[in-house]
Each structure stands twice: as C-alpha cells, then as structure tokens.
Amino acid sequence: MSRVNDRPVKEVISQLFKENSRKQKFDETALIAAWPRLMGPAVASRTEKLYIRNQKLVVKLSSSVLRNEMVMMRSKIIEHLNGFAGQQLINDIIFQ
C-alpha cells in the first residue's frame, strides 16, 4: 500500500539539505576533514588552524616558507579543493 505523499528517503534528505542550507556547511566540514588527504602529510603537519567563513578558507601554518609557497599556488589549491567538493565552495584562501 503506497500513500500519495510517499517519497524515497534520499529525496527527503536532499530536500531538507537544500531547504535549510545545511548542505553547504556539511560540504565545508567534509572539505576540512579531507585537508590532510588532499594536501598531503607535509602540509597537514604544519597546519595549525583551518576554517571556512564566507567562502574564504583561512589556513594558519607554522612554517613561513610553506606559507609563501602556498600563496604562490593559491589558485591551483582553490581549483583542487573545489574539484574535490564538486562545487564552488572556496573563492579565496587566506594564509596566516
């Protein structure tokens, strides 16, 4: 017996994420969690703080040399991270 309002769970969850704008926050959290895998152990071990605010990724690094290298590669890093996310999550990166 199916009811008129029956929908698959996947559809209901997808609609919930869209309606409440939680999907972007969920994707941002997934991106931050994947940072060590995406950037490698050398960068991950020197990353002290990492968060996203207003589509800007803020990365605090313990190495000034690494920070300078990453500033030069900013656009490639943004492309790599957005490619992982499958959408435009990051517009800019601030290295501290």
mmCIF file as gemmi writes it, N, C-alpha and C atoms, coordinates in Angstrom:
data_model
loop_
_atom_site.group_PDB
_atom_site.id
_atom_site.type_symbol
_atom_site.label_atom_id
_atom_site.label_alt_id
_atom_site.label_comp_id
_atom_site.label_asym_id
_atom_site.label_entity_id
_atom_site.label_seq_id
_atom_site.pdbx_PDB_ins_code
_atom_site.Cartn_x
_atom_site.Cartn_y
_atom_site.Cartn_z
_atom_site.occupancy
_atom_site.B_iso_or_equiv
_atom_site.pdbx_formal_charge
_atom_site.auth_seq_id
_atom_site.auth_asym_id
_atom_site.pdbx_PDB_model_num
ATOM 1 N N . MET Axp A 1 ? 0.827 -1.174 0 1 0 ? 1 A 1
ATOM 2 C CA . MET Axp A 1 ? 0 0 0 1 0 ? 1 A 1
ATOM 3 C C . MET Axp A 1 ? 0.878 1.247 0 1 0 ? 1 A 1
ATOM 4 N N . SER Axp A 2 ? 0.812 2.01 -1.023 1 0 ? 2 A 1
ATOM 5 C CA . SER Axp A 2 ? 1.579 3.252 -1.05 1 0 ? 2 A 1
ATOM 6 C C . SER Axp A 2 ? 0.633 4.43 -0.87 1 0 ? 2 A 1
ATOM 7 N N . ARG Axp A 3 ? 1.164 5.415 -0.242 1 0 ? 3 A 1
ATOM 8 C CA . ARG Axp A 3 ? 0.381 6.622 0.003 1 0 ? 3 A 1
ATOM 9 C C . ARG Axp A 3 ? 0.752 7.679 -1.026 1 0 ? 3 A 1
ATOM 10 N N . VAL Axp A 4 ? -0.068 8.672 -1.149 1 0 ? 4 A 1
ATOM 11 C CA . VAL Axp A 4 ? 0.146 9.729 -2.127 1 0 ? 4 A 1
ATOM 12 C C . VAL Axp A 4 ? 1.421 10.516 -1.813 1 0 ? 4 A 1
ATOM 13 N N . ASN Axp A 5 ? 1.733 10.725 -0.551 1 0 ? 5 A 1
ATOM 14 C CA . ASN Axp A 5 ? 2.875 11.545 -0.155 1 0 ? 5 A 1
ATOM 15 C C . ASN Axp A 5 ? 4.149 10.745 0.087 1 0 ? 5 A 1
ATOM 16 N N . ASP Axp A 6 ? 4.182 9.471 -0.219 1 0 ? 6 A 1
ATOM 17 C CA . ASP Axp A 6 ? 5.376 8.66 -0.011 1 0 ? 6 A 1
ATOM 18 C C . ASP Axp A 6 ? 6.481 9.098 -0.97 1 0 ? 6 A 1
ATOM 19 N N . ARG Axp A 7 ? 7.662 9.285 -0.408 1 0 ? 7 A 1
ATOM 20 C CA . ARG Axp A 7 ? 8.838 9.643 -1.211 1 0 ? 7 A 1
ATOM 21 C C . ARG Axp A 7 ? 10.036 8.875 -0.671 1 0 ? 7 A 1
ATOM 22 N N . PRO Axp A 8 ? 11.017 8.616 -1.526 1 0 ? 8 A 1
ATOM 23 C CA . PRO Axp A 8 ? 12.219 7.932 -1.041 1 0 ? 8 A 1
ATOM 24 C C . PRO Axp A 8 ? 12.952 8.785 0 1 0 ? 8 A 1
ATOM 25 N N . VAL Axp A 9 ? 13.616 8.125 0.929 1 0 ? 9 A 1
ATOM 26 C CA . VAL Axp A 9 ? 14.343 8.816 1.994 1 0 ? 9 A 1
ATOM 27 C C . VAL Axp A 9 ? 15.413 9.737 1.409 1 0 ? 9 A 1
ATOM 28 N N . LYS Axp A 10 ? 16.096 9.278 0.372 1 0 ? 10 A 1
ATOM 29 C CA . LYS Axp A 10 ? 17.14 10.089 -0.261 1 0 ? 10 A 1
ATOM 30 C C . LYS Axp A 10 ? 16.589 11.436 -0.733 1 0 ? 10 A 1
ATOM 31 N N . GLU Axp A 11 ? 15.406 11.405 -1.322 1 0 ? 11 A 1
ATOM 32 C CA . GLU Axp A 11 ? 14.781 12.633 -1.82 1 0 ? 11 A 1
ATOM 33 C C . GLU Axp A 11 ? 14.421 13.57 -0.674 1 0 ? 11 A 1
ATOM 34 N N . VAL Axp A 12 ? 13.902 13.018 0.403 1 0 ? 12 A 1
ATOM 35 C CA . VAL Axp A 12 ? 13.513 13.829 1.556 1 0 ? 12 A 1
ATOM 36 C C . VAL Axp A 12 ? 14.741 14.48 2.189 1 0 ? 12 A 1
ATOM 37 N N . ILE Axp A 13 ? 15.827 13.712 2.341 1 0 ? 13 A 1
ATOM 38 C CA . ILE Axp A 13 ? 17.054 14.254 2.936 1 0 ? 13 A 1
ATOM 39 C C . ILE Axp A 13 ? 17.65 15.327 2.034 1 0 ? 13 A 1
ATOM 40 N N . SER Axp A 14 ? 17.654 15.072 0.735 1 0 ? 14 A 1
ATOM 41 C CA . SER Axp A 14 ? 18.171 16.063 -0.217 1 0 ? 14 A 1
ATOM 42 C C . SER Axp A 14 ? 17.387 17.365 -0.13 1 0 ? 14 A 1
ATOM 43 N N . GLN Axp A 15 ? 16.084 17.264 -0.051 1 0 ? 15 A 1
ATOM 44 C CA . GLN Axp A 15 ? 15.244 18.457 0.06 1 0 ? 15 A 1
ATOM 45 C C . GLN Axp A 15 ? 15.499 19.177 1.377 1 0 ? 15 A 1
ATOM 46 N N . LEU Axp A 16 ? 15.689 18.427 2.442 1 0 ? 16 A 1
ATOM 47 C CA . LEU Axp A 16 ? 15.976 19.019 3.748 1 0 ? 16 A 1
ATOM 48 C C . LEU Axp A 16 ? 17.261 19.832 3.699 1 0 ? 16 A 1
ATOM 49 N N . PHE Axp A 17 ? 18.307 19.254 3.084 1 0 ? 17 A 1
ATOM 50 C CA . PHE Axp A 17 ? 19.575 19.977 2.974 1 0 ? 17 A 1
ATOM 51 C C . PHE Axp A 17 ? 19.406 21.254 2.161 1 0 ? 17 A 1
ATOM 52 N N . LYS Axp A 18 ? 18.687 21.175 1.061 1 0 ? 18 A 1
ATOM 53 C CA . LYS Axp A 18 ? 18.509 22.348 0.213 1 0 ? 18 A 1
ATOM 54 C C . LYS Axp A 18 ? 17.709 23.432 0.917 1 0 ? 18 A 1
ATOM 55 N N . GLU Axp A 19 ? 16.647 23.026 1.563 1 0 ? 19 A 1
ATOM 56 C CA . GLU Axp A 19 ? 15.774 23.998 2.204 1 0 ? 19 A 1
ATOM 57 C C . GLU Axp A 19 ? 16.452 24.701 3.366 1 0 ? 19 A 1
ATOM 58 N N . ASN Axp A 20 ? 17.25 24.015 4.099 1 0 ? 20 A 1
ATOM 59 C CA . ASN Axp A 20 ? 17.847 24.579 5.303 1 0 ? 20 A 1
ATOM 60 C C . ASN Axp A 20 ? 19.28 25.064 5.101 1 0 ? 20 A 1
ATOM 61 N N . SER Axp A 21 ? 19.791 25.016 3.893 1 0 ? 21 A 1
ATOM 62 C CA . SER Axp A 21 ? 21.151 25.463 3.564 1 0 ? 21 A 1
ATOM 63 C C . SER Axp A 21 ? 22.201 24.762 4.415 1 0 ? 21 A 1
ATOM 64 N N . ARG Axp A 22 ? 21.906 23.556 4.81 1 0 ? 22 A 1
ATOM 65 C CA . ARG Axp A 22 ? 22.871 22.795 5.615 1 0 ? 22 A 1
ATOM 66 C C . ARG Axp A 22 ? 23.863 22.059 4.742 1 0 ? 22 A 1
ATOM 67 N N . LYS Axp A 23 ? 23.51 21.84 3.502 1 0 ? 23 A 1
ATOM 68 C CA . LYS Axp A 23 ? 24.394 21.095 2.615 1 0 ? 23 A 1
ATOM 69 C C . LYS Axp A 23 ? 25.736 21.797 2.461 1 0 ? 23 A 1
ATOM 70 N N . GLN Axp A 24 ? 25.735 23.106 2.314 1 0 ? 24 A 1
ATOM 71 C CA . GLN Axp A 24 ? 26.995 23.816 2.15 1 0 ? 24 A 1
ATOM 72 C C . GLN Axp A 24 ? 27.859 23.665 3.394 1 0 ? 24 A 1
ATOM 73 N N . LYS Axp A 25 ? 27.266 23.782 4.562 1 0 ? 25 A 1
ATOM 74 C CA . LYS Axp A 25 ? 28.024 23.625 5.803 1 0 ? 25 A 1
ATOM 75 C C . LYS Axp A 25 ? 28.563 22.201 5.916 1 0 ? 25 A 1
ATOM 76 N N . PHE Axp A 26 ? 27.751 21.238 5.534 1 0 ? 26 A 1
ATOM 77 C CA . PHE Axp A 26 ? 28.177 19.842 5.542 1 0 ? 26 A 1
ATOM 78 C C . PHE Axp A 26 ? 29.354 19.644 4.592 1 0 ? 26 A 1
ATOM 79 N N . ASP Axp A 27 ? 29.273 20.222 3.384 1 0 ? 27 A 1
ATOM 80 C CA . ASP Axp A 27 ? 30.353 20.113 2.404 1 0 ? 27 A 1
ATOM 81 C C . ASP Axp A 27 ? 31.62 20.808 2.889 1 0 ? 27 A 1
ATOM 82 N N . GLU Axp A 28 ? 31.477 21.945 3.546 1 0 ? 28 A 1
ATOM 83 C CA . GLU Axp A 28 ? 32.64 22.645 4.105 1 0 ? 28 A 1
ATOM 84 C C . GLU Axp A 28 ? 33.33 21.789 5.167 1 0 ? 28 A 1
ATOM 85 N N . THR Axp A 29 ? 32.537 21.158 6.016 1 0 ? 29 A 1
ATOM 86 C CA . THR Axp A 29 ? 33.09 20.29 7.053 1 0 ? 29 A 1
ATOM 87 C C . THR Axp A 29 ? 33.815 19.098 6.435 1 0 ? 29 A 1
ATOM 88 N N . ALA Axp A 30 ? 33.25 18.534 5.392 1 0 ? 30 A 1
ATOM 89 C CA . ALA Axp A 30 ? 33.882 17.414 4.702 1 0 ? 30 A 1
ATOM 90 C C . ALA Axp A 30 ? 35.2 17.84 4.066 1 0 ? 30 A 1
ATOM 91 N N . LEU Axp A 31 ? 35.245 19.042 3.518 1 0 ? 31 A 1
ATOM 92 C CA . LEU Axp A 31 ? 36.465 19.558 2.903 1 0 ? 31 A 1
ATOM 93 C C . LEU Axp A 31 ? 37.562 19.746 3.955 1 0 ? 31 A 1
ATOM 94 N N . ILE Axp A 32 ? 37.205 20.297 5.085 1 0 ? 32 A 1
ATOM 95 C CA . ILE Axp A 32 ? 38.174 20.495 6.159 1 0 ? 32 A 1
ATOM 96 C C . ILE Axp A 32 ? 38.685 19.147 6.674 1 0 ? 32 A 1
ATOM 97 N N . ALA Axp A 33 ? 37.797 18.188 6.799 1 0 ? 33 A 1
ATOM 98 C CA . ALA Axp A 33 ? 38.196 16.857 7.26 1 0 ? 33 A 1
ATOM 99 C C . ALA Axp A 33 ? 39.13 16.177 6.264 1 0 ? 33 A 1
ATOM 100 N N . ALA Axp A 34 ? 38.971 16.484 4.979 1 0 ? 34 A 1
ATOM 101 C CA . ALA Axp A 34 ? 39.793 15.868 3.935 1 0 ? 34 A 1
ATOM 102 C C . ALA Axp A 34 ? 41.102 16.624 3.694 1 0 ? 34 A 1
ATOM 103 N N . TRP Axp A 35 ? 41.319 17.751 4.352 1 0 ? 35 A 1
ATOM 104 C CA . TRP Axp A 35 ? 42.517 18.576 4.153 1 0 ? 35 A 1
ATOM 105 C C . TRP Axp A 35 ? 43.816 17.762 4.204 1 0 ? 35 A 1
ATOM 106 N N . PRO Axp A 36 ? 44.043 16.926 5.225 1 0 ? 36 A 1
ATOM 107 C CA . PRO Axp A 36 ? 45.305 16.165 5.257 1 0 ? 36 A 1
ATOM 108 C C . PRO Axp A 36 ? 45.472 15.244 4.05 1 0 ? 36 A 1
ATOM 109 N N . ARG Axp A 37 ? 44.404 14.625 3.615 1 0 ? 37 A 1
ATOM 110 C CA . ARG Axp A 37 ? 44.48 13.718 2.467 1 0 ? 37 A 1
ATOM 111 C C . ARG Axp A 37 ? 44.688 14.494 1.172 1 0 ? 37 A 1
ATOM 112 N N . LEU Axp A 38 ? 44.033 15.657 1.043 1 0 ? 38 A 1
ATOM 113 C CA . LEU Axp A 38 ? 44.125 16.446 -0.18 1 0 ? 38 A 1
ATOM 114 C C . LEU Axp A 38 ? 45.464 17.158 -0.325 1 0 ? 38 A 1
ATOM 115 N N . MET Axp A 39 ? 46.001 17.638 0.787 1 0 ? 39 A 1
ATOM 116 C CA . MET Axp A 39 ? 47.221 18.449 0.724 1 0 ? 39 A 1
ATOM 117 C C . MET Axp A 39 ? 48.489 17.67 1.07 1 0 ? 39 A 1
ATOM 118 N N . GLY Axp A 40 ? 48.335 16.508 1.653 1 0 ? 40 A 1
ATOM 119 C CA . GLY Axp A 40 ? 49.481 15.676 1.971 1 0 ? 40 A 1
ATOM 120 C C . GLY Axp A 40 ? 49.963 15.868 3.402 1 0 ? 40 A 1
ATOM 121 N N . PRO Axp A 41 ? 50.782 14.929 3.868 1 0 ? 41 A 1
ATOM 122 C CA . PRO Axp A 41 ? 51.227 14.951 5.268 1 0 ? 41 A 1
ATOM 123 C C . PRO Axp A 41 ? 52.126 16.135 5.619 1 0 ? 41 A 1
ATOM 124 N N . ALA Axp A 42 ? 52.929 16.61 4.684 1 0 ? 42 A 1
ATOM 125 C CA . ALA Axp A 42 ? 53.834 17.736 4.976 1 0 ? 42 A 1
ATOM 126 C C . ALA Axp A 42 ? 53.042 19 5.294 1 0 ? 42 A 1
ATOM 127 N N . VAL Axp A 43 ? 52.024 19.283 4.516 1 0 ? 43 A 1
ATOM 128 C CA . VAL Axp A 43 ? 51.19 20.47 4.747 1 0 ? 43 A 1
ATOM 129 C C . VAL Axp A 43 ? 50.317 20.254 5.979 1 0 ? 43 A 1
ATOM 130 N N . ALA Axp A 44 ? 49.743 19.07 6.092 1 0 ? 44 A 1
ATOM 131 C CA . ALA Axp A 44 ? 48.839 18.778 7.219 1 0 ? 44 A 1
ATOM 132 C C . ALA Axp A 44 ? 49.553 18.907 8.56 1 0 ? 44 A 1
ATOM 133 N N . SER Axp A 45 ? 50.799 18.466 8.62 1 0 ? 45 A 1
ATOM 134 C CA . SER Axp A 45 ? 51.527 18.525 9.893 1 0 ? 45 A 1
ATOM 135 C C . SER Axp A 45 ? 51.909 19.954 10.28 1 0 ? 45 A 1
ATOM 136 N N . ARG Axp A 46 ? 51.902 20.854 9.319 1 0 ? 46 A 1
ATOM 137 C CA . ARG Axp A 46 ? 52.25 22.248 9.589 1 0 ? 46 A 1
ATOM 138 C C . ARG Axp A 46 ? 51.025 23.164 9.629 1 0 ? 46 A 1
ATOM 139 N N . THR Axp A 47 ? 49.844 22.58 9.513 1 0 ? 47 A 1
ATOM 140 C CA . THR Axp A 47 ? 48.593 23.332 9.59 1 0 ? 47 A 1
ATOM 141 C C . THR Axp A 47 ? 48.153 23.387 11.039 1 0 ? 47 A 1
ATOM 142 N N . GLU Axp A 48 ? 48.058 24.603 11.564 1 0 ? 48 A 1
ATOM 143 C CA . GLU Axp A 48 ? 47.664 24.777 12.964 1 0 ? 48 A 1
ATOM 144 C C . GLU Axp A 48 ? 46.172 25.051 13.118 1 0 ? 48 A 1
ATOM 145 N N . LYS Axp A 49 ? 45.607 25.771 12.171 1 0 ? 49 A 1
ATOM 146 C CA . LYS Axp A 49 ? 44.19 26.136 12.243 1 0 ? 49 A 1
ATOM 147 C C . LYS Axp A 49 ? 43.636 26.174 10.83 1 0 ? 49 A 1
ATOM 148 N N . LEU Axp A 50 ? 42.374 25.759 10.696 1 0 ? 50 A 1
ATOM 149 C CA . LEU Axp A 50 ? 41.761 25.666 9.381 1 0 ? 50 A 1
ATOM 150 C C . LEU Axp A 50 ? 40.251 25.84 9.534 1 0 ? 50 A 1
ATOM 151 N N . TYR Axp A 51 ? 39.687 26.837 8.854 1 0 ? 51 A 1
ATOM 152 C CA . TYR Axp A 51 ? 38.238 27.017 8.877 1 0 ? 51 A 1
ATOM 153 C C . TYR Axp A 51 ? 37.797 27.79 7.635 1 0 ? 51 A 1
ATOM 154 N N . ILE Axp A 52 ? 36.493 27.725 7.371 1 0 ? 52 A 1
ATOM 155 C CA . ILE Axp A 52 ? 35.901 28.409 6.217 1 0 ? 52 A 1
ATOM 156 C C . ILE Axp A 52 ? 34.867 29.396 6.719 1 0 ? 52 A 1
ATOM 157 N N . ARG Axp A 53 ? 34.976 30.631 6.23 1 0 ? 53 A 1
ATOM 158 C CA . ARG Axp A 53 ? 33.999 31.658 6.567 1 0 ? 53 A 1
ATOM 159 C C . ARG Axp A 53 ? 33.753 32.503 5.324 1 0 ? 53 A 1
ATOM 160 N N . ASN Axp A 54 ? 32.5 32.612 4.922 1 0 ? 54 A 1
ATOM 161 C CA . ASN Axp A 54 ? 32.105 33.403 3.749 1 0 ? 54 A 1
ATOM 162 C C . ASN Axp A 54 ? 32.874 32.994 2.493 1 0 ? 54 A 1
ATOM 163 N N . GLN Axp A 55 ? 32.964 31.707 2.272 1 0 ? 55 A 1
ATOM 164 C CA . GLN Axp A 55 ? 33.643 31.111 1.122 1 0 ? 55 A 1
ATOM 165 C C . GLN Axp A 55 ? 35.139 31.435 1.08 1 0 ? 55 A 1
ATOM 166 N N . LYS Axp A 56 ? 35.706 31.813 2.204 1 0 ? 56 A 1
ATOM 167 C CA . LYS Axp A 56 ? 37.146 32.031 2.31 1 0 ? 56 A 1
ATOM 168 C C . LYS Axp A 56 ? 37.716 30.991 3.26 1 0 ? 56 A 1
ATOM 169 N N . LEU Axp A 57 ? 38.714 30.27 2.773 1 0 ? 57 A 1
ATOM 170 C CA . LEU Axp A 57 ? 39.4 29.288 3.595 1 0 ? 57 A 1
ATOM 171 C C . LEU Axp A 57 ? 40.538 29.992 4.314 1 0 ? 57 A 1
ATOM 172 N N . VAL Axp A 58 ? 40.561 29.893 5.628 1 0 ? 58 A 1
ATOM 173 C CA . VAL Axp A 58 ? 41.613 30.502 6.429 1 0 ? 58 A 1
ATOM 174 C C . VAL Axp A 58 ? 42.512 29.372 6.917 1 0 ? 58 A 1
ATOM 175 N N . VAL Axp A 59 ? 43.798 29.478 6.588 1 0 ? 59 A 1
ATOM 176 C CA . VAL Axp A 59 ? 44.771 28.441 6.93 1 0 ? 59 A 1
ATOM 177 C C . VAL Axp A 59 ? 45.896 29.08 7.717 1 0 ? 59 A 1
ATOM 178 N N . LYS Axp A 60 ? 46.08 28.643 8.953 1 0 ? 60 A 1
ATOM 179 C CA . LYS Axp A 60 ? 47.2 29.116 9.754 1 0 ? 60 A 1
ATOM 180 C C . LYS Axp A 60 ? 48.272 28.037 9.708 1 0 ? 60 A 1
ATOM 181 N N . LEU Axp A 61 ? 49.449 28.426 9.235 1 0 ? 61 A 1
ATOM 182 C CA . LEU Axp A 61 ? 50.563 27.49 9.068 1 0 ? 61 A 1
ATOM 183 C C . LEU Axp A 61 ? 51.695 27.833 10.028 1 0 ? 61 A 1
ATOM 184 N N . SER Axp A 62 ? 52.414 26.815 10.454 1 0 ? 62 A 1
ATOM 185 C CA . SER Axp A 62 ? 53.535 27.021 11.372 1 0 ? 62 A 1
ATOM 186 C C . SER Axp A 62 ? 54.841 27.315 10.636 1 0 ? 62 A 1
ATOM 187 N N . SER Axp A 63 ? 54.849 27.18 9.329 1 0 ? 63 A 1
ATOM 188 C CA . SER Axp A 63 ? 56.055 27.385 8.532 1 0 ? 63 A 1
ATOM 189 C C . SER Axp A 63 ? 55.869 28.561 7.574 1 0 ? 63 A 1
ATOM 190 N N . SER Axp A 64 ? 56.709 29.572 7.719 1 0 ? 64 A 1
ATOM 191 C CA . SER Axp A 64 ? 56.617 30.732 6.826 1 0 ? 64 A 1
ATOM 192 C C . SER Axp A 64 ? 57.046 30.368 5.407 1 0 ? 64 A 1
ATOM 193 N N . VAL Axp A 65 ? 57.977 29.449 5.271 1 0 ? 65 A 1
ATOM 194 C CA . VAL Axp A 65 ? 58.42 29.01 3.945 1 0 ? 65 A 1
ATOM 195 C C . VAL Axp A 65 ? 57.268 28.321 3.215 1 0 ? 65 A 1
ATOM 196 N N . LEU Axp A 66 ? 56.595 27.428 3.904 1 0 ? 66 A 1
ATOM 197 C CA . LEU Axp A 66 ? 55.447 26.742 3.315 1 0 ? 66 A 1
ATOM 198 C C . LEU Axp A 66 ? 54.334 27.733 2.987 1 0 ? 66 A 1
ATOM 199 N N . ARG Axp A 67 ? 54.112 28.684 3.871 1 0 ? 67 A 1
ATOM 200 C CA . ARG Axp A 67 ? 53.087 29.709 3.643 1 0 ? 67 A 1
ATOM 201 C C . ARG Axp A 67 ? 53.379 30.47 2.349 1 0 ? 67 A 1
ATOM 202 N N . ASN Axp A 68 ? 54.626 30.864 2.129 1 0 ? 68 A 1
ATOM 203 C CA . ASN Axp A 68 ? 54.986 31.592 0.907 1 0 ? 68 A 1
ATOM 204 C C . ASN Axp A 68 ? 54.771 30.733 -0.339 1 0 ? 68 A 1
ATOM 205 N N . GLU Axp A 69 ? 55.121 29.455 -0.255 1 0 ? 69 A 1
ATOM 206 C CA . GLU Axp A 69 ? 54.918 28.555 -1.391 1 0 ? 69 A 1
ATOM 207 C C . GLU Axp A 69 ? 53.43 28.403 -1.709 1 0 ? 69 A 1
ATOM 208 N N . MET Axp A 70 ? 52.631 28.284 -0.664 1 0 ? 70 A 1
ATOM 209 C CA . MET Axp A 70 ? 51.201 28.082 -0.873 1 0 ? 70 A 1
ATOM 210 C C . MET Axp A 70 ? 50.522 29.353 -1.397 1 0 ? 70 A 1
ATOM 211 N N . VAL Axp A 71 ? 51.021 30.509 -1.022 1 0 ? 71 A 1
ATOM 212 C CA . VAL Axp A 71 ? 50.491 31.772 -1.562 1 0 ? 71 A 1
ATOM 213 C C . VAL Axp A 71 ? 50.694 31.792 -3.08 1 0 ? 71 A 1
ATOM 214 N N . MET Axp A 72 ? 51.846 31.321 -3.528 1 0 ? 72 A 1
ATOM 215 C CA . MET Axp A 72 ? 52.133 31.297 -4.962 1 0 ? 72 A 1
ATOM 216 C C . MET Axp A 72 ? 51.24 30.297 -5.709 1 0 ? 72 A 1
ATOM 217 N N . MET Axp A 73 ? 50.759 29.285 -5.005 1 0 ? 73 A 1
ATOM 218 C CA . MET Axp A 73 ? 49.946 28.238 -5.619 1 0 ? 73 A 1
ATOM 219 C C . MET Axp A 73 ? 48.465 28.387 -5.275 1 0 ? 73 A 1
ATOM 220 N N . ARG Axp A 74 ? 48.065 29.53 -4.766 1 0 ? 74 A 1
ATOM 221 C CA . ARG Axp A 74 ? 46.702 29.764 -4.267 1 0 ? 74 A 1
ATOM 222 C C . ARG Axp A 74 ? 45.624 29.328 -5.256 1 0 ? 74 A 1
ATOM 223 N N . SER Axp A 75 ? 45.714 29.757 -6.505 1 0 ? 75 A 1
ATOM 224 C CA . SER Axp A 75 ? 44.649 29.449 -7.474 1 0 ? 75 A 1
ATOM 225 C C . SER Axp A 75 ? 44.565 27.952 -7.762 1 0 ? 75 A 1
ATOM 226 N N . LYS Axp A 76 ? 45.692 27.272 -7.82 1 0 ? 76 A 1
ATOM 227 C CA . LYS Axp A 76 ? 45.674 25.824 -8.051 1 0 ? 76 A 1
ATOM 228 C C . LYS Axp A 76 ? 45.089 25.087 -6.849 1 0 ? 76 A 1
ATOM 229 N N . ILE Axp A 77 ? 45.381 25.566 -5.656 1 0 ? 77 A 1
ATOM 230 C CA . ILE Axp A 77 ? 44.829 24.947 -4.445 1 0 ? 77 A 1
ATOM 231 C C . ILE Axp A 77 ? 43.31 25.12 -4.417 1 0 ? 77 A 1
ATOM 232 N N . ILE Axp A 78 ? 42.841 26.315 -4.773 1 0 ? 78 A 1
ATOM 233 C CA . ILE Axp A 78 ? 41.393 26.566 -4.811 1 0 ? 78 A 1
ATOM 234 C C . ILE Axp A 78 ? 40.721 25.629 -5.811 1 0 ? 78 A 1
ATOM 235 N N . GLU Axp A 79 ? 41.309 25.478 -6.99 1 0 ? 79 A 1
ATOM 236 C CA . GLU Axp A 79 ? 40.76 24.567 -8.004 1 0 ? 79 A 1
ATOM 237 C C . GLU Axp A 79 ? 40.722 23.137 -7.488 1 0 ? 79 A 1
ATOM 238 N N . HIS Axp A 80 ? 41.798 22.718 -6.83 1 0 ? 80 A 1
ATOM 239 C CA . HIS Axp A 80 ? 41.894 21.351 -6.305 1 0 ? 80 A 1
ATOM 240 C C . HIS Axp A 80 ? 40.818 21.099 -5.242 1 0 ? 80 A 1
ATOM 241 N N . LEU Axp A 81 ? 40.655 22.029 -4.327 1 0 ? 81 A 1
ATOM 242 C CA . LEU Axp A 81 ? 39.671 21.878 -3.254 1 0 ? 81 A 1
ATOM 243 C C . LEU Axp A 81 ? 38.238 21.902 -3.795 1 0 ? 81 A 1
ATOM 244 N N . ASN Axp A 82 ? 37.961 22.825 -4.704 1 0 ? 82 A 1
ATOM 245 C CA . ASN Axp A 82 ? 36.623 22.89 -5.291 1 0 ? 82 A 1
ATOM 246 C C . ASN Axp A 82 ? 36.339 21.661 -6.161 1 0 ? 82 A 1
ATOM 247 N N . GLY Axp A 83 ? 37.374 21.13 -6.802 1 0 ? 83 A 1
ATOM 248 C CA . GLY Axp A 83 ? 37.213 19.894 -7.575 1 0 ? 83 A 1
ATOM 249 C C . GLY Axp A 83 ? 36.82 18.737 -6.676 1 0 ? 83 A 1
ATOM 250 N N . PHE Axp A 84 ? 37.439 18.667 -5.509 1 0 ? 84 A 1
ATOM 251 C CA . PHE Axp A 84 ? 37.079 17.628 -4.536 1 0 ? 84 A 1
ATOM 252 C C . PHE Axp A 84 ? 35.634 17.797 -4.084 1 0 ? 84 A 1
ATOM 253 N N . ALA Axp A 85 ? 35.247 19.033 -3.823 1 0 ? 85 A 1
ATOM 254 C CA . ALA Axp A 85 ? 33.896 19.31 -3.32 1 0 ? 85 A 1
ATOM 255 C C . ALA Axp A 85 ? 32.837 19.148 -4.407 1 0 ? 85 A 1
ATOM 256 N N . GLY Axp A 86 ? 33.235 19.281 -5.659 1 0 ? 86 A 1
ATOM 257 C CA . GLY Axp A 86 ? 32.273 19.178 -6.746 1 0 ? 86 A 1
ATOM 258 C C . GLY Axp A 86 ? 31.428 20.419 -6.926 1 0 ? 86 A 1
ATOM 259 N N . GLN Axp A 87 ? 31.856 21.509 -6.317 1 0 ? 87 A 1
ATOM 260 C CA . GLN Axp A 87 ? 31.148 22.781 -6.427 1 0 ? 87 A 1
ATOM 261 C C . GLN Axp A 87 ? 32.074 23.907 -5.989 1 0 ? 87 A 1
ATOM 262 N N . GLN Axp A 88 ? 31.645 25.136 -6.172 1 0 ? 88 A 1
ATOM 263 C CA . GLN Axp A 88 ? 32.436 26.307 -5.817 1 0 ? 88 A 1
ATOM 264 C C . GLN Axp A 88 ? 32.237 26.62 -4.337 1 0 ? 88 A 1
ATOM 265 N N . LEU Axp A 89 ? 32.987 25.951 -3.462 1 0 ? 89 A 1
ATOM 266 C CA . LEU Axp A 89 ? 32.899 26.196 -2.024 1 0 ? 89 A 1
ATOM 267 C C . LEU Axp A 89 ? 33.849 27.303 -1.585 1 0 ? 89 A 1
ATOM 268 N N . ILE Axp A 90 ? 35.02 27.365 -2.236 1 0 ? 90 A 1
ATOM 269 C CA . ILE Axp A 90 ? 36.072 28.289 -1.827 1 0 ? 90 A 1
ATOM 270 C C . ILE Axp A 90 ? 36.313 29.31 -2.934 1 0 ? 90 A 1
ATOM 271 N N . ASN Axp A 91 ? 36.276 30.603 -2.589 1 0 ? 91 A 1
ATOM 272 C CA . ASN Axp A 91 ? 36.594 31.672 -3.538 1 0 ? 91 A 1
ATOM 273 C C . ASN Axp A 91 ? 37.992 32.227 -3.313 1 0 ? 91 A 1
ATOM 274 N N . ASP Axp A 92 ? 38.476 32.129 -2.076 1 0 ? 92 A 1
ATOM 275 C CA . ASP Axp A 92 ? 39.77 32.705 -1.744 1 0 ? 92 A 1
ATOM 276 C C . ASP Axp A 92 ? 40.37 31.923 -0.576 1 0 ? 92 A 1
ATOM 277 N N . ILE Axp A 93 ? 41.676 32.018 -0.447 1 0 ? 93 A 1
ATOM 278 C CA . ILE Axp A 93 ? 42.37 31.407 0.686 1 0 ? 93 A 1
ATOM 279 C C . ILE Axp A 93 ? 43.204 32.482 1.356 1 0 ? 93 A 1
ATOM 280 N N . ILE Axp A 94 ? 43.111 32.536 2.662 1 0 ? 94 A 1
ATOM 281 C CA . ILE Axp A 94 ? 43.907 33.463 3.466 1 0 ? 94 A 1
ATOM 282 C C . ILE Axp A 94 ? 44.907 32.623 4.245 1 0 ? 94 A 1
ATOM 283 N N . PHE Axp A 95 ? 46.189 32.859 4.006 1 0 ? 95 A 1
ATOM 284 C CA . PHE Axp A 95 ? 47.243 32.136 4.72 1 0 ? 95 A 1
ATOM 285 C C . PHE Axp A 95 ? 47.768 33.02 5.833 1 0 ? 95 A 1
ATOM 286 N N . GLN Axp A 96 ? 47.836 32.457 7.011 1 0 ? 96 A 1
ATOM 287 C CA . GLN Axp A 96 ? 48.337 33.204 8.183 1 0 ? 96 A 1
ATOM 288 C C . GLN Axp A 96 ? 49.572 32.525 8.724 1 0 ? 96 A 1
